[in-house]
Amino acid sequence: MMYHFQKAVLKIDIDTERAMHDCVPRMLEELDKRGLKATFCIPTAEDRSGLALMRAFKQRGFIGKMIRNRAWRVFHPRTFVAGTLLTGRSQISHREMLLKMAQYGHEIGLHGYSHQVWQDGFEHLDFNAFEDQICLGLDAYRAVFEQEAPFFAAPAWKFNRSTLKALCLHNITISSSCRGYQAGWMQCGADSIFELPTLPATLDEILPYGRFDAGREVDTVMSHAEKATLPVFGLHAEFEGGTYIEFFKTLLNRLAETGYQIITISEAAQLLKGENLPELALMWKDITGRTYPVAWVEEAGE
């Protein structure tokens, strides 16, 4: 079963503290020029991105990905040592900016507590650890916004049944934690969570080793949109708000040219909950350009 709506979501992960300082303002400027509201996702613990360098020794293909993505141009030097040689700051330390973003109509959801713990330690976390990460993240979110997080987005698209159970425990009803084309319901006992998956292509996954071409890369990402119930474009502030800002501008222009209306995750969920969307099956799948399997959803029984 597949529906299609001429609406789309811009889902922007802010994975590092320096991106809040350097990259998010550029993205906000481009959005403001066009009168668009995006959905931002933030982890709430201190940024310990420097520990990610350990993936070079543990994760096959990680060094190749860093070369292909020109990581030395994407990430601020401080990011490479955040949480190791330098004490990491958190994204929510930019409280004034976050509150202003919300005031101007942008949506801000919870991207976990510690991005590094979730991404690098996921396979070793049990239900209690997931519940702890979610609880800590929610507490920190409330301290800034004085309200509940509108949705949850799992770091690194790593998500399983234990995570789902932990979300249900905290009455989170909307998630954008997986990849795929089909939006729908994930069952959790007597409860259910509405999942809006991210399209199966993001800029950091499709960047070539050779010359970057914003139009060509946007063509690749857009080719997935027509297959989706309602396309959720996965963006990263570090990439599309920095070195690859031209991709962001081109994508926004292309969406306008093709008649897409940009809405938030919560607005999309509200719209789609009124449709007869299916129960989703949760699985793991390899995505081209990503060095590890990601959580994937599709209609149960397909």
N, C-alpha and C positions, 0 to 999 in steps of 0.2 A: 504494500500500500504506500502510495507516495502523493503528497499534496505539494503544491508549489505556490508561494506567495511572492509578489514582487516587492518584498521587503528584505532587509539584510541587517546584520549586527556587525559592528566593528568592535571586536573583543581584544583589548590591548593589555597584555601582561606587563607589569612593571617589576621585573625580577631583581633589579639591583638598585641600591640607594642612589647611586650617581645618575641613573636614568631619570629619577624624580627631579633631580637638580638640573640636568643638562638637556634631556630629550623630551620629557613630557611637555614643557612649555612650547617647544616647536610644534608638537602635534596639536596642542590646544589652539595655537595660532591658526593652523591650517583648517581645523574644524570650525573655528569661529568665523573665518572668512566665508565659509559655505553654510553657516547656520546649522551645523550638524552636532548631534550629541552622541558620544561614544560610551562604551562600557569599559571601565578600567578594572583590573584585578591586581590586588596587592597582598603580598605576605606581610605579616605584622611583626615578626621577630627581627633582630638585628641582622644586617646583611653579612653573611659569611662566605661570599662568593669565592674568596681566595682558596677555600678548601676544595672547590670544584677542580682545581688543577690536579688533584689526585686521580681524577678520572682518566688522565693520560696513561696511568699505569694499570687501570682496572677495566676500562671500557674500550673494546675494540672499535677502531675507526674514529676515536675522539680527536686525535691529533689531526687526522685528515680533514675532519669537519672544521676544526679551528682554522686550518689553512684555507679551505674553500670559503669560509665565511669572513676571512680577513679579520680575525678576532682582535688583532692588535690595533685595528682602526675602529672597531665597533665599541670596545669596552675601554673605559677610563683606566689609566694605570692604577688608580687607587682600588678599583674593583678586583684586580688580580691579587691584591694582598689584604682585602677586607676580611676581617675575622682571623687573620694570621699575624702578619707583621703590624697591621693597624687594626684598632678596634673598629668593628663595623657599626655603622649607624643604621637605623631602620627606615623604611619608607614612610612609616607613620610619624617619624620625627618632623616631616614636612607637613605638619598639621594644618597650618594656615592655607597652604596650597590645596590640600585635599578638601578642606571645607569650602573653599572658593569653587573648586571643580563641581562639587555637589550642588552648591548654590546656583551655578550656571546650568544645571540640568544634566550633567554627566552622571552616569551611574558608576558606583564603586562597589565591587564585590570582594569577597574574601578569597584569597589565593593561598590559603593555608597559613600556618604559623611560620615555621622555618622551612624555606624553600630547599635549602641544602639538606636538611635532615630527611625531608620527604623524598626528594629526588634520589639522593645517593644511598639512603638507608631503607628504601621502601620494602625491599624483599625481606628485611629482618624485623619489620614492625608488625606487631600483633594488634588485635582490636583495641586493647587498652592504650597502646601507644598512639594509634590513630585518633582515638577519642580524646586523648590528652592534647595532641596537636590541634585538633579542631576546637577544643574548649579554650585553649590558650589564645588561639587566633580570634575567636569570637569575643573573648573578654577584652582584648586589645582593641578590636574594632569598635566595640561599644564605648570604650573610654574616649575615643576620638569623635565618633559621630553621634553618640548618645541615642543610638537606635540599633536594631538588629541588622546584620548583613543580609542583603536581599537575595543573594545566591552564593553558591560555593563553586570554585573552579580549582580542581586538583592541580598542584604543581606537576609539570612535566607530563601531563596526561597519564599519570599513574593512578589507577583507581581499581578497586576490587569490591567484593561483597562485604568485607569487614568495614571498608570505608563507607559504603552505602549504609550499613547498619549504624555506624557512628553518626552519620548525618541525620538519619531518622530519629536517633536518640535526642538530638538537639533541635528537632522540629524544623529542619531545613527542607524546603519543599521544591527548590529549583536548583539544578546543577548544570554546569557546562564543563564537564570534567573529562569527556571522552572525545574520540574522533569518529567521523562517519558522516552520513548524509541524512539519516532518518532520525527525526525528533520523536519523542514518545515517553513512555512511562517505564521506570525501573521499579519492580516490585521488591518490597522489603517487609516480609511477613504480611500483616494486615495493612501496612502503610505503603505509600509509593512516592517516588520523587520524579519530577519532570526533568528530563535530560535534553538539552540543546547542544548536540555535539559540534565541534569545530571541524571545518572542512579538512580533507586529507592532504592539504598542501599549504605550507607557510613559507615565507620568503627564506628563512634560514635553512629550510630543507631543500629548496630548489635552486639556490644560488650556484652558478657554474664556477668551475675553476678558472675559466677564461673571462672574457669581457662581460661586465654587467650591463644589461639592457632593461631599463625599467618597463618599457612597453611589452617586451617579450615575457618578462617575469609576471607581469600583471595578466597577460593572456593566459599563462599557465594556471594561475590561481583562479581566474574567472571561469575557466573551462569546467571547474568543479561545481560552480554555483547552481547551474540549472538542474543538477542532479539532487539538490538538497530540498528538504521540506521547507526550510527557511535558512539560507546560508549564514553561517557564523564565520566571519573571516578572522583567523587567528593572527594577531600582530604582536610584536615585541617592541617596547619603547626603545630598547637599546639599539635595535636595527632600524626600524622605520622612522624613529624620531631622531636618528643620528646620521651615520654614514649613508644610509639608504632612504633618506627623506624623500628623494625623487620618486621612489616606488610608492610611497604613501600618497603623495600628491597625484600621481598618475592613477592610482587605484580610486581615489575619491572622485576624480574627474570621470573615470570610466563608469563608475556606479551611477553618477548623475546622468551621463549620456545614455545609459541603458535603462533608465527609469526606475532604479531601485530607491525605495524610501528607507532611510537609515533609522532604526529603532534600537532600543536597549534590550538587554537580555530579559529583564522583567516584563517589558512591553510585549516582547515576542512570546514569552511563556503565557501571558494573559490571553493573547490572541489565539495561540495554538491549543490551549487547554479546552477551548470550546469546540475543537474538532475531534473527530473520532480517530485519534492516533493510537498506534498499537503499543503493546508491551514490547520492551526491547530486551534482546539477549546481549549480555555483557561478555566480552572475550578479549584476548590479546591479539594484536596484529602488527606485523612489520610495515613501516611506512618508509618509502624511498627518501633518503636523505637524513633519516633519524637513526642514531646508533643503538637504539634499544626498542623493544616492542612497546606499543602504547595501548591503552584501553580503547576498545572499539565497540560501538553499538550498532545493531541492525535489528530489523523486525524479527521477533522470536518465531522460529519455525521456518525461516527462509533457508 
